[in-house]
Amino acid sequence: MSMSMVVSNSYLDSILKGQPQLPPSSTTWFNQLRAHALEQAGTLQVPTTRDEEWRFTDISPLTRLPLRPSHAISAPQVTDVKRFQLDDTTIRLVFVDGAFMPHLSSRLEGSEHEGLVVTDLSVAVATHASVIEPHLGRLAGFENNLFAALNTAYLHHGALIIVSRNAKIQKPVHVLFIATQAGTAIHPRCLLIAQGGSEVTLVEDYVALQDEAYVTNAVTEIALENNARVNHVRVQRDSMEAFHIANCAVSVAHASCYRSVSVALGGRISRYDLNARLEAEGAECFIDGLALIKGRQLADTHTCIDHAKPPGTSRQSHKCIVDGAAHAVFNGKILVRAGALRTDSAQSSRNLLLSARARVDTKPQLEIFADDVKCAHGATVGQLDHEELFYLRSRGLAETAARNLLTYAFGAEIIDRIPIASLKYQLEQIVLEQTEKTGP
């Protein structure tokens, strides 16, 4: 047996140590789904740099981390999490170390009368099975994805948002995942179903109340039915020692529009896989991302926009600001399938290096199997523009102030696309603090 196999098996043994055993007579679709995922996880290995999709991202430090399943402890108080709350939101689901916390959540009762179901997945499995079953574990397939399989095997608590047909939800739905325990493996889950003609904004937020190492293994599934509109804001601000692995799968139906802004700030090693499939005519997808990292952080973003039917439109802009000895990775694939005529797609990867040791690996990728399409992509990696620095200095700014201003503006362009004022302000302050330097 190879050493990589030994490490992989040791890691899986530790992470599955506390997996609840399912009753042998269990026949419900939910338990069958979990059992199938658990069985599949046992056949998969932890990815290494020998795997093409992981060749720039070495997660071996994660496999060496002694892990235990998260266990119930005294829940944080409202004052502990108040700083993470958003002034613009009145609908909030809060999970602590993967467990649902009703006393920290808000405005769940009565929401259904407004065309919105917001609840804990474990409760809704029985009451909304017919709506949940076609999507849960189906959009984010786990047959070849170890982390998605582990998350599905641990399925219990999770965020469920169902937007009724033609409902227009004015206030954002804030799903807050809080990590409080060191050395634990947490498996957050989120399912959003936007029925025909509906509109909603989802904020998916990962935070920590401690600074030590733990693992967050998250899966999000989003289904847009015909003519639906979803704004998805994802913020990862875990502990700087944490490991964050996440998978998001999106299905976009006829004349629907999915807009996403993702921001990666925390984590020693973080990986975000976003797969959006444009399933029908007139589907649209707009994806923006920002990774702001420093020190020894590694942030990896992999995306795939799958144009399955004609005509579809997609736009993507991803930026990385890398300081210290940090390493950013971006791999963005646009897939245009045979028959997906009149596809209109564009992708941009722009990366800013703030130190001599900072590193970026970027790979925009087009795979086109149809004629009559308009597709473009491009990537840049560089330092601050000397002419822009000269211009600002000629207007009276010191060199340090000029560098800080240009760096902040580079990241703030993505932050500005977040449609929630209070969250935008919080993130702008974080970007401003992290991009400020006292010297050149």
Long-range contacts (C-beta under 8 A, 24 or more apart in sequence): 4-45, 4-48, 4-50, 5-45, 7-46, 7-60, 7-63, 7-64, 8-45, 8-46, 8-63, 10-63, 11-46, 11-62, 11-63, 11-67, 12-41, 12-42, 12-46, 14-66, 14-67, 14-68, 15-67, 15-69, 15-150, 15-185, 15-215, 16-41, 16-150, 16-153, 17-68, 17-69, 18-68, 18-69, 18-71, 19-69, 19-153, 19-154, 20-156, 29-129, 29-133, 30-125, 30-129, 30-136, 30-155, 33-136, 33-137, 33-152, 33-155, 34-152, 34-153, 34-154, 34-155, 37-137, 37-142, 37-148, 37-149, 37-150, 37-151, 37-152, 37-153, 37-155, 38-149, 38-153, 40-142, 40-143, 40-149, 41-142, 41-146, 41-149, 41-150, 41-153, 44-144, 44-145, 44-146, 44-149, 45-146, 46-146, 47-146, 53-302, 53-331, 56-300, 56-327, 56-329, 56-361, 57-269, 57-271, 57-298, 57-300, 57-329, 58-298, 59-243, 59-245, 59-269, 59-271, 61-243, 61-268, 61-269, 62-215, 62-243, 62-245, 62-269, 65-183, 65-213, 65-215, 65-243, 66-183, 67-183, 67-184, 67-185, 67-215, 68-183, 68-184, 68-185, 69-184, 69-185, 70-97, 70-98, 70-99, 70-181, 70-184, 70-185, 70-186, 71-181, 71-184, 72-99, 73-97, 73-180, 73-181, 75-101, 75-103, 75-104, 76-101, 76-104, 76-178, 76-180, 76-209, 78-103, 78-104, 80-209, 81-176, 81-178, 81-209, 84-176, 84-178, 84-205, 84-207, 85-174, 85-176, 86-172, 86-174, 86-203, 86-420, 86-422, 86-423, 86-426, 87-421, 87-422, 88-171, 88-172, 88-420, 88-421, 88-422, 88-423, 89-171, 89-172, 89-173, 89-174, 89-203, 89-420, 90-171, 91-116, 91-118, 91-171, 91-172, 91-173, 91-174, 92-173, 92-174, 92-175, 92-176, 93-118, 93-119, 93-120, 93-159, 93-173, 93-174, 93-175, 93-176, 94-176, 94-178, 95-157, 95-158, 95-159, 95-175, 95-176, 95-177, 95-178, 95-188, 96-178, 96-180, 97-178, 97-179, 97-180, 97-181, 97-184, 97-186, 98-154, 98-156, 98-157, 98-177, 98-186, 98-187, 98-188, 99-157, 100-157, 104-176, 114-167, 114-169, 115-163, 115-164, 115-165, 115-166, 115-167, 115-168, 115-169, 115-198, 116-161, 116-162, 116-163, 116-164, 116-167, 116-169, 116-173, 116-200, 117-160, 117-161, 117-162, 117-164, 118-159, 118-160, 118-161, 118-173, 119-160, 120-157, 120-158, 120-159, 120-160, 121-155, 121-156, 121-157, 121-158, 121-159, 121-160, 121-189, 121-191, 122-156, 122-157, 122-158, 124-160, 128-160, 128-162, 131-162, 131-193, 132-160, 132-191, 132-193, 135-191, 135-193, 135-221, 135-223, 135-251, 136-191, 136-221, 137-221, 138-221, 139-221, 139-222, 139-223, 139-249, 139-250, 139-251, 140-219, 140-220, 140-221, 140-247, 140-248, 140-249, 141-249, 145-247, 147-217, 147-219, 147-245, 147-247, 148-219, 148-247, 150-187, 150-217, 151-187, 151-188, 151-189, 151-217, 151-218, 151-219, 151-247, 152-219, 154-187, 155-187, 155-189, 157-189, 158-188, 158-189, 158-190, 158-191, 159-188, 159-189, 159-190, 159-191, 160-191, 161-190, 161-191, 161-192, 161-193, 161-200, 161-202, 162-192, 162-193, 162-195, 163-192, 163-193, 163-194, 163-195, 163-198, 163-199, 163-200, 163-228, 164-195, 164-198, 165-195, 165-196, 165-197, 165-198, 166-196, 166-197, 166-198, 167-195, 167-198, 167-199, 167-200, 168-198, 168-199, 169-198, 169-199, 169-200, 169-201, 172-201, 172-202, 172-203, 172-231, 172-233, 172-419, 172-420, 173-200, 173-201, 173-202, 173-203, 174-203, 174-205, 175-202, 175-203, 175-204, 175-205, 176-205, 176-207, 177-204, 177-205, 177-206, 177-207, 177-216, 177-218, 178-207, 178-208, 178-209, 179-206, 179-207, 179-208, 179-209, 179-210, 179-214, 179-216, 179-238, 179-239, 179-242, 180-208, 180-209, 180-210, 181-210, 181-214, 182-210, 182-212, 182-213, 182-214, 183-212, 183-213, 183-214, 184-214, 184-215, 185-214, 185-215, 185-217, 186-214, 186-215, 186-216, 186-217, 187-217, 187-218, 187-219, 188-216, 188-217, 188-218, 188-219, 189-218, 189-219, 189-220, 190-218, 190-219, 190-220, 190-221, 191-220, 191-221, 191-222, 192-220, 192-221, 192-222, 192-223, 192-230, 192-232, 193-223, 193-225, 194-222, 194-223, 194-224, 194-225, 194-228, 194-229, 194-230, 194-256, 195-225, 195-228, 196-225, 196-226, 196-227, 196-228, 197-226, 197-227, 197-228, 198-225, 198-228, 198-229, 199-228, 199-229, 199-230, 200-229, 200-230, 200-231, 201-230, 201-231, 201-232, 201-233, 201-419, 201-420, 202-230, 202-231, 202-232, 202-233, 203-233, 203-234, 203-235, 203-420, 203-423, 204-232, 204-233, 204-234, 204-235, 205-234, 205-235, 205-237, 206-235, 206-236, 206-237, 206-238, 206-244, 206-266, 207-237, 207-238, 208-237, 208-238, 208-239, 208-242, 208-266, 210-239, 211-239, 211-240, 211-241, 212-239, 212-241, 213-239, 213-241, 213-242, 213-243, 213-268, 214-239, 214-242, 214-243, 215-242, 215-243, 215-244, 215-245, 216-242, 216-243, 216-244, 216-245, 216-246, 217-245, 217-246, 218-244, 218-245, 218-246, 218-247, 219-246, 219-247, 219-248, 220-246, 220-247, 220-248, 220-249, 221-248, 221-249, 221-250, 222-248, 222-249, 222-250, 222-251, 222-258, 223-250, 223-251, 224-250, 224-251, 224-252, 224-253, 224-256, 224-257, 224-258, 225-253, 225-256, 226-253, 226-254, 226-255, 226-256, 226-280, 227-254, 227-255, 227-256, 228-253, 228-256, 228-257, 229-256, 229-257, 229-259, 230-256, 230-257, 230-258, 230-259, 231-259, 231-260, 231-419, 232-258, 232-259, 232-260, 232-261, 233-260, 233-261, 233-262, 233-418, 233-419, 233-420, 233-423, 234-260, 234-261, 234-262, 234-263, 234-272, 235-262, 235-263, 235-265, 235-423, 235-427, 236-262, 236-263, 236-264, 236-265, 236-266, 236-267, 236-270, 236-272, 237-265, 237-266, 237-430, 238-266, 238-267, 238-270, 239-266, 239-267, 240-266, 240-267, 240-268, 240-295, 240-297, 241-268, 242-266, 242-267, 242-268, 243-267, 243-268, 243-269, 243-270, 244-269, 244-270, 244-271, 244-272, 245-270, 245-271, 246-270, 246-271, 246-272, 246-273, 247-273, 247-275, 248-272, 248-273, 248-274, 248-275, 249-275, 249-276, 249-277, 250-274, 250-275, 250-276, 250-277, 250-285, 251-277, 251-279, 252-276, 252-277, 252-278, 252-279, 252-280, 252-283, 252-284, 252-285, 253-279, 253-280, 253-283, 254-279, 254-280, 254-281, 254-282, 254-283, 255-280, 255-281, 255-282, 255-283, 256-282, 256-283, 256-284, 257-283, 257-284, 257-285, 257-286, 258-284, 258-285, 258-286, 259-285, 259-286, 259-287, 260-286, 260-287, 260-288, 260-289, 261-288, 261-289, 261-290, 261-414, 261-417, 261-418, 262-287, 262-288, 262-289, 262-290, 262-301, 263-289, 263-290, 263-291, 263-292, 263-414, 263-415, 263-427, 264-289, 264-290, 264-291, 264-292, 264-293, 264-299, 264-301, 265-292, 265-293, 265-430, 265-434, 267-297, 267-299, 268-296, 268-297, 268-298, 269-297, 269-298, 269-300, 270-297, 270-298, 270-299, 270-300, 271-300, 271-301, 271-302, 272-300, 272-301, 272-302, 273-302, 273-303, 274-301, 274-302, 274-303, 274-304, 275-303, 275-304, 275-306, 276-303, 276-304, 276-305, 276-306, 276-314, 277-306, 277-308, 278-305, 278-306, 278-307, 278-308, 278-309, 278-312, 278-314, 279-308, 279-309, 280-309, 281-309, 281-310, 281-311, 281-312, 282-311, 282-312, 283-309, 283-312, 283-313, 284-312, 284-313, 284-314, 285-312, 285-313, 285-314, 285-315, 286-314, 286-315, 286-316, 287-314, 287-315, 287-316, 287-317, 287-318, 288-316, 288-317, 288-318, 288-414, 288-417, 289-316, 289-317, 289-318, 289-319, 289-330, 289-414, 290-318, 290-319, 290-320, 290-321, 290-411, 290-414, 290-415, 291-318, 291-319, 291-320, 291-321, 291-322, 291-328, 291-330, 292-320, 292-321, 292-411, 292-430, 292-431, 292-434, 292-435, 293-320, 293-321, 293-322, 293-323, 293-326, 293-327, 293-328, 294-322, 294-323, 294-324, 294-326, 294-434, 295-323, 295-324, 295-325, 295-326, 296-324, 296-325, 296-326, 297-324, 297-326, 297-327, 298-326, 298-327, 298-328, 298-329, 299-326, 299-327, 299-328, 299-329, 300-328, 300-329, 300-330, 300-331, 301-329, 301-330, 301-331, 301-332, 302-329, 302-330, 302-331, 302-332, 303-331, 303-332, 303-333, 304-332, 304-333, 304-334, 304-335, 305-332, 305-333, 305-334, 305-335, 305-345, 305-347, 306-335, 306-337, 307-334, 307-335, 307-336, 307-337, 307-340, 307-343, 307-345, 308-337, 308-340, 309-337, 309-339, 309-340, 310-339, 310-340, 310-341, 310-342, 310-343, 310-370, 311-340, 311-341, 311-342, 311-343, 311-344, 312-340, 312-343, 312-344, 312-345, 313-343, 313-344, 313-345, 314-343, 314-344, 314-345, 314-346, 314-347, 315-345, 315-346, 315-347, 316-346, 316-347, 316-348, 317-347, 317-348, 317-350, 317-414, 318-348, 318-349, 318-350, 319-349, 319-350, 319-351, 319-352, 319-410, 319-411, 319-413, 319-414, 320-350, 320-351, 320-352, 320-360, 320-362, 321-351, 321-352, 321-354, 321-407, 321-410, 321-411, 321-435, 322-351, 322-352, 322-353, 322-354, 322-355, 322-358, 322-359, 322-360, 323-354, 323-355, 323-358, 323-434, 324-354, 324-355, 324-357, 324-358, 325-355, 325-357, 325-358, 325-359, 326-358, 326-359, 327-358, 327-359, 327-360, 327-361, 328-359, 328-360, 328-361, 328-362, 329-360, 329-361, 329-362, 330-360, 330-361, 330-362, 330-363, 330-364, 330-379, 331-362, 331-363, 331-365, 332-363, 332-364, 332-365, 332-377, 333-365, 333-366, 333-367, 334-365, 334-366, 334-367, 334-375, 334-377, 335-367, 336-366, 336-367, 336-368, 336-369, 336-370, 336-373, 336-375, 337-369, 337-370, 338-369, 338-370, 339-370, 340-369, 340-370, 340-373, 341-370, 341-371, 341-372, 341-373, 342-372, 342-373, 343-370, 343-373, 343-374, 343-375, 344-373, 344-374, 344-375, 345-373, 345-374, 345-375, 345-376, 346-375, 346-376, 346-377, 347-376, 347-377, 347-378, 348-377, 348-378, 348-379, 349-377, 349-378, 349-379, 349-380, 350-379, 350-380, 350-410, 351-379, 351-380, 351-381, 351-382, 352-382, 352-383, 352-384, 352-407, 352-410, 353-381, 353-382, 353-383, 354-383, 354-384, 354-407, 399-440, 400-437, 400-438, 400-439, 400-440, 403-437, 403-440, 404-435, 404-436, 404-437, 407-435, 408-432, 408-435, 408-436, 411-435
